[in-house]
Amino acid sequence: MQTAKQVEVEIFDIGHADIQNSTYRLELCRRWPHFVSMKWLPTMAARCGGASMSDIIWPEGFVPGFTDNYVSNEVIVAGLSSDDIWPLLAMPTAWPTYYDNASDVEIYDGKGPELAHGDSFFFRTFGFPVPARVVECVPPVAGQPARIAWHGWAGEEGAADRLDVHHAWLIEDLSHGRVRILTQETQNGAPAKEMAAARPNPMINGHQDWLNGLVNAAWGARQSARRSRS
């Protein structure tokens, strides 16, 4: 039988430092069932750099499970940081350069190019013209995740085709030079119910394209910066 120290070393070897994550817990149960229930597991998670991850902060009326539609997409990437990701996300005029489902971006009242709390802007996505207002904006700071979220809508208030959404992003630097990008959206209204029933789910697929494009754009910006310095 392996010792706790041997298990800890093997976790590092397979890259499963985030053992508080449910997927990794399942892997631990499979490989080391005699250790999983031991009290040292949370302590070892912190030692391995696997502290629990942050969550989206939801406003009243948009809490997942109580809305007409909810989607969640996430990537964890080694070699990038929140500082690489933030400019490409907080400046909506950059979105169409790496995400085909965003167009006609405009920031109102002479604001921008980077969004700030309270800013109003407009863009088109999923066939909807979306006016939006930033309701959360926390740029990257050491020791805490970056956050940005907006309330967007389409259609007249009270109309049968009205759509209201809360789209939130969380960018979090993790151990071992990794960054986590989490995007979640809740929606209310008849269009939200239609999208929730659609197969394949257009929101999940679209937001995954957004994440993939965002990561690729960050790599491209980093490579361009390196070439300019050489």
Secondary structure, 3 states (H helix, E strand, C coil): CCCHHHHHHHHHHHCCCCCCCHHHHHHHHHHCCCCCCCCHHHHHHHHCCCCCCCCCCCCCCCCCCCCCEEEEEEEEEECCCHHHHHHHHHCHHHHHHHCCCCEEEEECCCCCCCCCCCCEEEEEECCEEEEEEEEEEECCECCECEEEEEEEEECCCCCCCCEEEEEEEEEEEEHHHEEEEEEEEEEECHHHHHHHHCCCCHHHHHHHHHHHHHHHHHHHHHHHHHHHHC
